[in-house]
């Protein structure tokens, strides 16, 4: 059994990348951004859908980390998911910070991704 996850670890790209198997990662960007590059294992639920109450097949018993391009949209999505009873965290800096830290991401076809 591992150590409990600390909130600060789920707000950083490094912390999230080290715990991808323990969390649910939601990408709340628009479809064209998702297609340009996404983190392996992420679930795509656009912000507008989250605002409308869509949570897909997210498990309320498992922490959720939300990512967008820069961290602004995901902050709002995190608040909305939190209000619906999810333990939700915002990936600060978003995909831009994930990319700056050299962490892996790709297109849905497996080609190298880019932040759109």
DODO-187254 format. One record per residue (C-alpha): chain; x negated, y, z; residue in three letters; residue number from 1. Coordinates in steps of 0.2 Angstrom, whole numbers, plus 5000, padded with zeros to 4 digits. Layout:
# residues N
<atom><kette>A</kette><c1>X</c1><c2>Y</c2><c3>Z</c3><rest>ALA</rest><nr>NUM</nr></atom>
...
END
This chain:
# residues 116
<atom><kette>A</kette><c1>5000</c1><c2>5000</c2><c3>5000</c3><rest>UNK</rest><nr>1</nr></atom>
<atom><kette>A</kette><c1>4993</c1><c2>5017</c2><c3>4995</c3><rest>UNK</rest><nr>2</nr></atom>
<atom><kette>A</kette><c1>4992</c1><c2>5033</c2><c3>5004</c3><rest>UNK</rest><nr>3</nr></atom>
<atom><kette>A</kette><c1>5008</c1><c2>5044</c2><c3>5004</c3><rest>UNK</rest><nr>4</nr></atom>
<atom><kette>A</kette><c1>5009</c1><c2>5057</c2><c3>4990</c3><rest>UNK</rest><nr>5</nr></atom>
<atom><kette>A</kette><c1>5005</c1><c2>5074</c2><c3>4995</c3><rest>UNK</rest><nr>6</nr></atom>
<atom><kette>A</kette><c1>5015</c1><c2>5088</c2><c3>4987</c3><rest>UNK</rest><nr>7</nr></atom>
<atom><kette>A</kette><c1>5000</c1><c2>5098</c2><c3>4982</c3><rest>UNK</rest><nr>8</nr></atom>
<atom><kette>A</kette><c1>4994</c1><c2>5083</c2><c3>4972</c3><rest>UNK</rest><nr>9</nr></atom>
<atom><kette>A</kette><c1>5009</c1><c2>5083</c2><c3>4961</c3><rest>UNK</rest><nr>10</nr></atom>
<atom><kette>A</kette><c1>5008</c1><c2>5101</c2><c3>4956</c3><rest>UNK</rest><nr>11</nr></atom>
<atom><kette>A</kette><c1>4991</c1><c2>5099</c2><c3>4947</c3><rest>UNK</rest><nr>12</nr></atom>
<atom><kette>A</kette><c1>4986</c1><c2>5090</c2><c3>4931</c3><rest>UNK</rest><nr>13</nr></atom>
<atom><kette>A</kette><c1>4973</c1><c2>5079</c2><c3>4940</c3><rest>UNK</rest><nr>14</nr></atom>
<atom><kette>A</kette><c1>4985</c1><c2>5074</c2><c3>4954</c3><rest>UNK</rest><nr>15</nr></atom>
<atom><kette>A</kette><c1>4999</c1><c2>5069</c2><c3>4941</c3><rest>UNK</rest><nr>16</nr></atom>
<atom><kette>A</kette><c1>4987</c1><c2>5060</c2><c3>4930</c3><rest>UNK</rest><nr>17</nr></atom>
<atom><kette>A</kette><c1>4981</c1><c2>5049</c2><c3>4945</c3><rest>UNK</rest><nr>18</nr></atom>
<atom><kette>A</kette><c1>4999</c1><c2>5045</c2><c3>4950</c3><rest>UNK</rest><nr>19</nr></atom>
<atom><kette>A</kette><c1>5008</c1><c2>5042</c2><c3>4933</c3><rest>UNK</rest><nr>20</nr></atom>
<atom><kette>A</kette><c1>5013</c1><c2>5025</c2><c3>4939</c3><rest>UNK</rest><nr>21</nr></atom>
<atom><kette>A</kette><c1>5021</c1><c2>5032</c2><c3>4955</c3><rest>UNK</rest><nr>22</nr></atom>
<atom><kette>A</kette><c1>5031</c1><c2>5046</c2><c3>4948</c3><rest>UNK</rest><nr>23</nr></atom>
<atom><kette>A</kette><c1>5043</c1><c2>5050</c2><c3>4935</c3><rest>UNK</rest><nr>24</nr></atom>
<atom><kette>A</kette><c1>5037</c1><c2>5063</c2><c3>4923</c3><rest>UNK</rest><nr>25</nr></atom>
<atom><kette>A</kette><c1>5050</c1><c2>5074</c2><c3>4914</c3><rest>UNK</rest><nr>26</nr></atom>
<atom><kette>A</kette><c1>5045</c1><c2>5085</c2><c3>4899</c3><rest>UNK</rest><nr>27</nr></atom>
<atom><kette>A</kette><c1>5057</c1><c2>5099</c2><c3>4898</c3><rest>UNK</rest><nr>28</nr></atom>
<atom><kette>A</kette><c1>5051</c1><c2>5107</c2><c3>4882</c3><rest>UNK</rest><nr>29</nr></atom>
<atom><kette>A</kette><c1>5060</c1><c2>5108</c2><c3>4865</c3><rest>UNK</rest><nr>30</nr></atom>
<atom><kette>A</kette><c1>5059</c1><c2>5094</c2><c3>4853</c3><rest>UNK</rest><nr>31</nr></atom>
<atom><kette>A</kette><c1>5046</c1><c2>5102</c2><c3>4841</c3><rest>UNK</rest><nr>32</nr></atom>
<atom><kette>A</kette><c1>5034</c1><c2>5104</c2><c3>4856</c3><rest>UNK</rest><nr>33</nr></atom>
<atom><kette>A</kette><c1>5037</c1><c2>5086</c2><c3>4862</c3><rest>UNK</rest><nr>34</nr></atom>
<atom><kette>A</kette><c1>5033</c1><c2>5079</c2><c3>4845</c3><rest>UNK</rest><nr>35</nr></atom>
<atom><kette>A</kette><c1>5017</c1><c2>5090</c2><c3>4844</c3><rest>UNK</rest><nr>36</nr></atom>
<atom><kette>A</kette><c1>5010</c1><c2>5081</c2><c3>4859</c3><rest>UNK</rest><nr>37</nr></atom>
<atom><kette>A</kette><c1>5016</c1><c2>5073</c2><c3>4875</c3><rest>UNK</rest><nr>38</nr></atom>
<atom><kette>A</kette><c1>5009</c1><c2>5064</c2><c3>4890</c3><rest>UNK</rest><nr>39</nr></atom>
<atom><kette>A</kette><c1>5011</c1><c2>5045</c2><c3>4889</c3><rest>UNK</rest><nr>40</nr></atom>
<atom><kette>A</kette><c1>5025</c1><c2>5039</c2><c3>4899</c3><rest>UNK</rest><nr>41</nr></atom>
<atom><kette>A</kette><c1>5034</c1><c2>5056</c2><c3>4900</c3><rest>UNK</rest><nr>42</nr></atom>
<atom><kette>A</kette><c1>5053</c1><c2>5056</c2><c3>4897</c3><rest>UNK</rest><nr>43</nr></atom>
<atom><kette>A</kette><c1>5060</c1><c2>5070</c2><c3>4886</c3><rest>UNK</rest><nr>44</nr></atom>
<atom><kette>A</kette><c1>5074</c1><c2>5080</c2><c3>4894</c3><rest>UNK</rest><nr>45</nr></atom>
<atom><kette>A</kette><c1>5075</c1><c2>5098</c2><c3>4887</c3><rest>UNK</rest><nr>46</nr></atom>
<atom><kette>A</kette><c1>5078</c1><c2>5112</c2><c3>4900</c3><rest>UNK</rest><nr>47</nr></atom>
<atom><kette>A</kette><c1>5095</c1><c2>5116</c2><c3>4892</c3><rest>UNK</rest><nr>48</nr></atom>
<atom><kette>A</kette><c1>5100</c1><c2>5098</c2><c3>4895</c3><rest>UNK</rest><nr>49</nr></atom>
<atom><kette>A</kette><c1>5094</c1><c2>5098</c2><c3>4913</c3><rest>UNK</rest><nr>50</nr></atom>
<atom><kette>A</kette><c1>5103</c1><c2>5115</c2><c3>4916</c3><rest>UNK</rest><nr>51</nr></atom>
<atom><kette>A</kette><c1>5119</c1><c2>5106</c2><c3>4910</c3><rest>UNK</rest><nr>52</nr></atom>
<atom><kette>A</kette><c1>5117</c1><c2>5092</c2><c3>4922</c3><rest>UNK</rest><nr>53</nr></atom>
<atom><kette>A</kette><c1>5108</c1><c2>5079</c2><c3>4912</c3><rest>UNK</rest><nr>54</nr></atom>
<atom><kette>A</kette><c1>5096</c1><c2>5068</c2><c3>4922</c3><rest>UNK</rest><nr>55</nr></atom>
<atom><kette>A</kette><c1>5095</c1><c2>5053</c2><c3>4910</c3><rest>UNK</rest><nr>56</nr></atom>
<atom><kette>A</kette><c1>5090</c1><c2>5037</c2><c3>4919</c3><rest>UNK</rest><nr>57</nr></atom>
<atom><kette>A</kette><c1>5080</c1><c2>5046</c2><c3>4932</c3><rest>UNK</rest><nr>58</nr></atom>
<atom><kette>A</kette><c1>5079</c1><c2>5037</c2><c3>4949</c3><rest>UNK</rest><nr>59</nr></atom>
<atom><kette>A</kette><c1>5083</c1><c2>5049</c2><c3>4963</c3><rest>UNK</rest><nr>60</nr></atom>
<atom><kette>A</kette><c1>5073</c1><c2>5038</c2><c3>4975</c3><rest>UNK</rest><nr>61</nr></atom>
<atom><kette>A</kette><c1>5056</c1><c2>5041</c2><c3>4965</c3><rest>UNK</rest><nr>62</nr></atom>
<atom><kette>A</kette><c1>5047</c1><c2>5058</c2><c3>4964</c3><rest>UNK</rest><nr>63</nr></atom>
<atom><kette>A</kette><c1>5050</c1><c2>5068</c2><c3>4948</c3><rest>UNK</rest><nr>64</nr></atom>
<atom><kette>A</kette><c1>5036</c1><c2>5080</c2><c3>4941</c3><rest>UNK</rest><nr>65</nr></atom>
<atom><kette>A</kette><c1>5042</c1><c2>5092</c2><c3>4927</c3><rest>UNK</rest><nr>66</nr></atom>
<atom><kette>A</kette><c1>5031</c1><c2>5099</c2><c3>4914</c3><rest>UNK</rest><nr>67</nr></atom>
<atom><kette>A</kette><c1>5033</c1><c2>5112</c2><c3>4900</c3><rest>UNK</rest><nr>68</nr></atom>
<atom><kette>A</kette><c1>5020</c1><c2>5122</c2><c3>4890</c3><rest>UNK</rest><nr>69</nr></atom>
<atom><kette>A</kette><c1>5015</c1><c2>5134</c2><c3>4904</c3><rest>UNK</rest><nr>70</nr></atom>
<atom><kette>A</kette><c1>5024</c1><c2>5130</c2><c3>4920</c3><rest>UNK</rest><nr>71</nr></atom>
<atom><kette>A</kette><c1>5038</c1><c2>5142</c2><c3>4919</c3><rest>UNK</rest><nr>72</nr></atom>
<atom><kette>A</kette><c1>5053</c1><c2>5132</c2><c3>4911</c3><rest>UNK</rest><nr>73</nr></atom>
<atom><kette>A</kette><c1>5047</c1><c2>5117</c2><c3>4922</c3><rest>UNK</rest><nr>74</nr></atom>
<atom><kette>A</kette><c1>5048</c1><c2>5128</c2><c3>4937</c3><rest>UNK</rest><nr>75</nr></atom>
<atom><kette>A</kette><c1>5067</c1><c2>5131</c2><c3>4934</c3><rest>UNK</rest><nr>76</nr></atom>
<atom><kette>A</kette><c1>5070</c1><c2>5113</c2><c3>4929</c3><rest>UNK</rest><nr>77</nr></atom>
<atom><kette>A</kette><c1>5062</c1><c2>5108</c2><c3>4946</c3><rest>UNK</rest><nr>78</nr></atom>
<atom><kette>A</kette><c1>5073</c1><c2>5119</c2><c3>4955</c3><rest>UNK</rest><nr>79</nr></atom>
<atom><kette>A</kette><c1>5088</c1><c2>5112</c2><c3>4946</c3><rest>UNK</rest><nr>80</nr></atom>
<atom><kette>A</kette><c1>5083</c1><c2>5094</c2><c3>4949</c3><rest>UNK</rest><nr>81</nr></atom>
<atom><kette>A</kette><c1>5079</c1><c2>5098</c2><c3>4968</c3><rest>UNK</rest><nr>82</nr></atom>
<atom><kette>A</kette><c1>5097</c1><c2>5105</c2><c3>4969</c3><rest>UNK</rest><nr>83</nr></atom>
<atom><kette>A</kette><c1>5104</c1><c2>5088</c2><c3>4963</c3><rest>UNK</rest><nr>84</nr></atom>
<atom><kette>A</kette><c1>5094</c1><c2>5078</c2><c3>4976</c3><rest>UNK</rest><nr>85</nr></atom>
<atom><kette>A</kette><c1>5078</c1><c2>5074</c2><c3>4967</c3><rest>UNK</rest><nr>86</nr></atom>
<atom><kette>A</kette><c1>5061</c1><c2>5076</c2><c3>4975</c3><rest>UNK</rest><nr>87</nr></atom>
<atom><kette>A</kette><c1>5055</c1><c2>5087</c2><c3>4961</c3><rest>UNK</rest><nr>88</nr></atom>
<atom><kette>A</kette><c1>5038</c1><c2>5095</c2><c3>4958</c3><rest>UNK</rest><nr>89</nr></atom>
<atom><kette>A</kette><c1>5032</c1><c2>5108</c2><c3>4945</c3><rest>UNK</rest><nr>90</nr></atom>
<atom><kette>A</kette><c1>5016</c1><c2>5104</c2><c3>4935</c3><rest>UNK</rest><nr>91</nr></atom>
<atom><kette>A</kette><c1>5008</c1><c2>5121</c2><c3>4937</c3><rest>UNK</rest><nr>92</nr></atom>
<atom><kette>A</kette><c1>5000</c1><c2>5127</c2><c3>4921</c3><rest>UNK</rest><nr>93</nr></atom>
<atom><kette>A</kette><c1>5010</c1><c2>5114</c2><c3>4911</c3><rest>UNK</rest><nr>94</nr></atom>
<atom><kette>A</kette><c1>5003</c1><c2>5106</c2><c3>4895</c3><rest>UNK</rest><nr>95</nr></atom>
<atom><kette>A</kette><c1>4991</c1><c2>5121</c2><c3>4893</c3><rest>UNK</rest><nr>96</nr></atom>
<atom><kette>A</kette><c1>4982</c1><c2>5117</c2><c3>4909</c3><rest>UNK</rest><nr>97</nr></atom>
<atom><kette>A</kette><c1>4983</c1><c2>5098</c2><c3>4906</c3><rest>UNK</rest><nr>98</nr></atom>
<atom><kette>A</kette><c1>4974</c1><c2>5101</c2><c3>4889</c3><rest>UNK</rest><nr>99</nr></atom>
<atom><kette>A</kette><c1>4961</c1><c2>5113</c2><c3>4897</c3><rest>UNK</rest><nr>100</nr></atom>
<atom><kette>A</kette><c1>4957</c1><c2>5099</c2><c3>4909</c3><rest>UNK</rest><nr>101</nr></atom>
<atom><kette>A</kette><c1>4954</c1><c2>5087</c2><c3>4895</c3><rest>UNK</rest><nr>102</nr></atom>
<atom><kette>A</kette><c1>4968</c1><c2>5075</c2><c3>4900</c3><rest>UNK</rest><nr>103</nr></atom>
<atom><kette>A</kette><c1>4975</c1><c2>5063</c2><c3>4887</c3><rest>UNK</rest><nr>104</nr></atom>
<atom><kette>A</kette><c1>4991</c1><c2>5066</c2><c3>4877</c3><rest>UNK</rest><nr>105</nr></atom>
<atom><kette>A</kette><c1>4997</c1><c2>5062</c2><c3>4860</c3><rest>UNK</rest><nr>106</nr></atom>
<atom><kette>A</kette><c1>5010</c1><c2>5063</c2><c3>4847</c3><rest>UNK</rest><nr>107</nr></atom>
<atom><kette>A</kette><c1>5024</c1><c2>5049</c2><c3>4848</c3><rest>UNK</rest><nr>108</nr></atom>
<atom><kette>A</kette><c1>5015</c1><c2>5040</c2><c3>4834</c3><rest>UNK</rest><nr>109</nr></atom>
<atom><kette>A</kette><c1>4999</c1><c2>5039</c2><c3>4845</c3><rest>UNK</rest><nr>110</nr></atom>
<atom><kette>A</kette><c1>4989</c1><c2>5053</c2><c3>4835</c3><rest>UNK</rest><nr>111</nr></atom>
<atom><kette>A</kette><c1>4980</c1><c2>5066</c2><c3>4845</c3><rest>UNK</rest><nr>112</nr></atom>
<atom><kette>A</kette><c1>4992</c1><c2>5079</c2><c3>4852</c3><rest>UNK</rest><nr>113</nr></atom>
<atom><kette>A</kette><c1>4992</c1><c2>5098</c2><c3>4852</c3><rest>UNK</rest><nr>114</nr></atom>
<atom><kette>A</kette><c1>5001</c1><c2>5110</c2><c3>4863</c3><rest>UNK</rest><nr>115</nr></atom>
<atom><kette>A</kette><c1>5014</c1><c2>5119</c2><c3>4853</c3><rest>UNK</rest><nr>116</nr></atom>
END
